[in-house]
């Protein structure tokens, strides 16, 4: 009997030693990466070589349009306010992988001027995490962003239409890809409800960074995705995040592609650069955002959107002045 317990104890100790060692590899890769990337790269690369083959496929079902939070007993609210072209109302169509979905550390309930469009049933609901439409059971950046856009005075109301899926590559979202039906479905549901998106927010890149996708391939696939959005009647400006870090140091190649796309594609603009949020206090598990990280993430998106809106206002004012020189 004593020998039996000894074996259990030794097994438990071995497990904790291995877990601690593996955690240290992640930690060294993530923490040292900001200051000494040349030292951290071997740790993160070695750790991710083990993790990637074990990573589960999210939304691994035949009908991918059913994935994501669909019914959480939320209060339904009218969509009427978003069925007109009121420039004071923003409709944010958001997708990508986990950091565009509900994988944040803490949940947020937005104010009454922010609502959540559910792509599953085409109705509007109160904005509470986890948001309806996207997958994951944690918090999201979008409700926080909605509150900040209203607080800025730029918009009176904000509607969020999220449908991101964790652990996904860009290729999966392009035409012919496994998750592309979600793009078409979301666009169709919004159109059916009489709602026109004002901003498309794309946050993805971590999986492509790990997979070694080339900058040219990423740019070509993103161009295809934007073309599909236009084909589905989505004419809103598309904002692309710089996002490559998740349990590793990210990818300079994908970062370069993401930063270059606004200059390469008409109607595409710079979004949040979340690779700047690489400290431990920003990411609770070295990948997904902590409570403070979610707030900082939202602030980056807010800066991008408000900068765009200010630029559009200047262009509009200049055009109006040219029409009426007197």
C-alpha positions in Angstrom: 0.0 0.0 0.0 2.8 2.4 0.9 4.5 1.6 -2.4 1.2 2.4 -4.2 0.9 5.8 -2.6 4.6 6.5 -3.3 4.1 5.9 -7.0 1.1 8.2 -7.0 3.1 10.9 -5.2 6.1 10.5 -7.6 3.7 10.7 -10.5 2.0 13.8 -9.2 5.4 15.5 -8.5 6.6 14.6 -12.1 3.4 16.1 -13.5 3.8 19.4 -11.6 7.5 19.6 -12.6 6.7 19.1 -16.2 3.8 21.6 -16.0 6.0 24.2 -14.3 8.8 23.7 -16.9 6.3 24.1 -19.8 4.8 27.2 -18.2 8.3 28.6 -17.7 9.0 28.1 -21.5 5.8 30.1 -22.3 6.7 32.7 -19.7 10.2 33.2 -20.8 9.1 33.5 -24.4 6.4 36.0 -23.7 8.1 38.2 -21.0 11.6 38.3 -22.4 10.2 38.7 -25.9 9.5 42.4 -25.5 13.1 43.3 -24.4 15.3 40.5 -25.8 13.5 38.8 -28.6 16.7 37.1 -29.8 16.9 35.2 -26.5 13.1 34.5 -26.2 12.6 33.1 -29.7 14.0 29.6 -29.0 11.7 29.2 -26.0 8.5 30.3 -27.7 9.3 28.4 -30.9 10.0 25.2 -29.0 6.9 25.5 -26.9 4.6 26.2 -29.9 6.1 23.3 -31.9 4.5 21.1 -29.2 1.2 23.1 -28.8 0.2 23.5 -32.5 -0.4 19.8 -33.3 -2.5 19.6 -30.2 -4.7 22.7 -30.9 -8.4 21.9 -31.3 -10.4 23.0 -34.3 -13.0 25.5 -33.2 -16.5 25.4 -34.8 -15.7 21.9 -36.2 -19.2 21.2 -37.5 -20.8 20.9 -40.9 -23.0 24.0 -40.6 -20.5 26.7 -39.3 -23.2 29.4 -39.2 -24.6 27.8 -35.9 -21.4 28.3 -34.0 -21.0 30.9 -31.3 -23.2 32.1 -28.4 -26.8 31.9 -29.7 -29.1 32.2 -26.7 -28.2 33.3 -23.2 -31.5 34.6 -22.0 -30.7 38.1 -23.1 -33.2 41.0 -23.2 -34.3 41.7 -26.7 -34.2 45.4 -27.8 -35.5 47.1 -30.9 -33.3 47.3 -34.0 -35.2 50.3 -35.3 -32.6 52.9 -34.5 -30.1 51.1 -36.7 -32.4 50.7 -39.7 -31.7 54.2 -41.0 -28.6 55.9 -42.3 -28.2 58.1 -39.2 -24.6 59.2 -39.1 -24.8 59.3 -35.3 -25.3 55.6 -35.2 -22.5 53.1 -35.7 -22.9 49.5 -36.8 -19.7 47.5 -36.1 -19.3 44.2 -38.0 -16.6 42.4 -36.1 -14.8 39.1 -36.7 -11.5 37.2 -36.8 -10.1 34.7 -34.3 -10.3 34.5 -30.5 -9.4 38.1 -29.6 -12.3 39.2 -31.8 -14.6 36.8 -29.9 -15.4 36.1 -26.3 -12.0 35.0 -24.8 -11.2 38.0 -22.6 -10.5 37.5 -18.9 -13.5 39.6 -17.6 -17.0 40.1 -18.9 -18.5 43.5 -19.6 -22.1 44.8 -19.7 -22.4 47.8 -22.0 -24.6 50.8 -21.4 -28.1 51.1 -22.8 -26.9 52.9 -26.0 -24.9 49.9 -27.1 -26.7 46.8 -28.5 -25.7 43.4 -29.8 -26.9 42.1 -33.2 -27.3 38.3 -33.1 -26.5 36.8 -36.4 -28.3 33.6 -35.4 -31.8 35.0 -35.3 -31.3 38.5 -36.8 -32.5 40.4 -33.7 -30.9 42.9 -31.4 -30.2 42.4 -27.7 -28.6 44.1 -24.8 -24.8 44.0 -25.1 -23.6 41.6 -22.4 -20.6 39.4 -22.5 -20.2 36.8 -23.9 -21.6 38.5 -26.9 -24.1 36.7 -29.1 -22.8 35.5 -32.4 -19.1 35.0 -31.5 -17.7 32.0 -29.8 -16.1 31.7 -26.3 -17.6 32.2 -22.9 -15.5 35.1 -21.5 -15.3 38.8 -22.2 -15.1 40.8 -25.4 -13.5 44.1 -26.4 -16.5 45.3 -28.4 -18.9 46.3 -25.6 -16.1 48.3 -24.0 -15.4 49.9 -27.4 -19.1 50.7 -27.9 -19.3 52.5 -24.6 -16.2 54.5 -25.3 -17.5 55.6 -28.8 -20.7 56.8 -27.2 -18.7 58.5 -24.4 -16.5 60.3 -27.0 -19.6 62.0 -28.4 -18.9 60.7 -31.9 -21.9 58.4 -31.8 -25.2 58.3 -30.0 -25.7 54.6 -30.4 -23.6 51.6 -31.3 -24.6 48.2 -32.6 -22.2 45.3 -32.5 -22.5 42.4 -34.9 -19.8 39.9 -33.9 -19.1 36.4 -35.3 -15.4 35.6 -34.7 -14.2 32.1 -34.0 -11.2 31.2 -32.0 -8.0 29.6 -33.4 -8.8 30.3 -37.0 -6.6 31.2 -40.0 -7.3 33.9 -42.7 -7.7 31.2 -45.3 -10.6 29.6 -43.5 -12.5 32.9 -43.8 -11.9 33.5 -47.5 -14.2 32.3 -50.3 -14.2 28.5 -50.3 -12.8 28.4 -46.8 -14.4 26.4 -44.0 -15.7 29.5 -42.2 -16.6 31.7 -45.2 -20.3 30.8 -44.9 -20.4 32.8 -41.6 -19.3 35.9 -43.5 -22.1 35.5 -46.1 -24.6 34.5 -43.4 -23.8 37.6 -41.2 -24.1 39.9 -44.2 -27.4 38.3 -45.2 -28.9 38.6 -41.7 -27.9 42.3 -41.4 -29.4 43.0 -44.9 -32.6 41.1 -44.0 -32.9 43.2 -40.8 -32.5 46.4 -42.8 -29.2 47.2 -41.1 -26.1 48.5 -43.0 -22.7 48.1 -41.3 -20.8 51.4 -40.9 -17.4 49.8 -39.9 -15.9 46.3 -40.4 -13.3 45.4 -37.8 -11.0 42.5 -38.5 -8.8 41.1 -35.7 -6.8 38.0 -36.7 -3.3 36.9 -37.6 -2.0 34.9 -34.7 -2.6 31.6 -36.4 -1.0 32.7 -39.6 2.0 34.0 -37.6 2.4 30.5 -36.1 1.9 28.8 -39.4 4.5 30.8 -41.2 2.1 32.3 -43.8 4.1 34.6 -46.1 3.2 38.4 -46.3 2.2 38.1 -50.0 -0.1 35.1 -49.3 -1.7 37.0 -46.3 -2.2 40.1 -48.5 -3.7 38.1 -51.3 -6.1 36.3 -49.0 -7.2 39.4 -47.3 -7.9 41.1 -50.6 -10.1 38.1 -51.5 -12.0 38.5 -48.2 -12.6 42.2 -48.8 -13.8 41.5 -52.3 -16.3 39.0 -50.8 -17.6 41.6 -48.4 -18.2 44.0 -51.3 -19.9 41.2 -53.2 -22.3 40.7 -50.3 -23.2 44.4 -50.3 -20.9 45.5 -47.4 -19.4 48.8 -48.6 -18.3 50.0 -45.1 -14.6 50.8 -44.5 -12.7 47.8 -43.3 -10.2 48.2 -40.4 -7.5 45.6 -40.1 -5.7 45.1 -36.8 -2.0 44.3 -36.4 -2.4 41.1 -34.5 0.2 38.2 -34.4 1.1 37.6 -30.7 -0.4 34.6 -28.9 1.9 32.6 -26.5 4.8 33.6 -28.7 6.5 36.7 -30.1 4.3 37.0 -33.2 5.6 37.5 -36.7 7.3 40.5 -38.3 6.2 39.1 -41.7 2.5 39.1 -40.9 2.8 42.4 -39.1 4.4 43.9 -42.2 1.5 42.6 -44.4 -1.2 43.9 -42.0 0.4 47.3 -41.8 0.8 47.5 -45.6 -2.8 46.5 -46.6 -4.4 49.9 -45.9 -2.2 51.4 -48.6 -2.8 48.5 -51.0 -6.5 48.1 -50.9 -9.1 50.9 -51.4 -11.5 51.1 -48.4 -9.1 49.4 -46.0 -7.8 51.4 -43.0 -5.4 50.7 -40.0 -7.1 49.2 -37.0 -5.8 48.4 -33.5 -2.2 47.4 -33.2 -2.6 44.9 -30.4 1.0 43.6 -30.8 1.9 46.7 -28.7 0.0 45.1 -25.8 2.6 42.4 -25.0 3.1 42.8 -21.2 1.9 40.2 -18.8 -0.7 42.6 -17.3 -2.3 43.0 -20.8 -2.7 39.3 -21.5 -3.8 37.0 -18.7 -2.6 33.8 -20.4 0.1 35.3 -22.7 -2.5 35.4 -25.5 -6.0 36.7 -24.5 -6.6 40.0 -22.9 -6.9 40.7 -19.2 -9.3 43.2 -17.7 -6.8 46.1 -18.3 -5.8 44.6 -21.6 -9.4 44.6 -22.9 -9.7 48.3 -22.0 -6.4 49.1 -23.7 -7.5 47.0 -26.7 -10.8 49.0 -27.0 -8.9 52.3 -26.7 -6.7 51.3 -29.7 -9.8 50.5 -31.8 -11.4 53.7 -30.6 -8.4 55.8 -31.7 -8.5 54.1 -35.2 -12.2 54.7 -35.7 -12.2 58.3 -34.3 -9.2 59.2 -36.5 -11.0 57.9 -39.5 -14.2 59.8 -38.7 -12.3 63.0 -38.1 -10.6 62.6 -41.5 -13.9 61.9 -43.2 -15.4 65.0 -41.6 -12.5 67.1 -42.9 -12.9 65.7 -46.4 -16.7 66.4 -46.3 -16.2 69.9 -45.0 -13.7 70.7 -47.7 -16.0 69.3 -50.4 -18.9 71.4 -49.0 -16.7 74.5 -48.9 -15.6 73.9 -52.6 -19.3 73.8 -53.6 -20.2 77.0 -51.8 -17.1 79.2 -52.0 -19.1 82.3 -51.1 
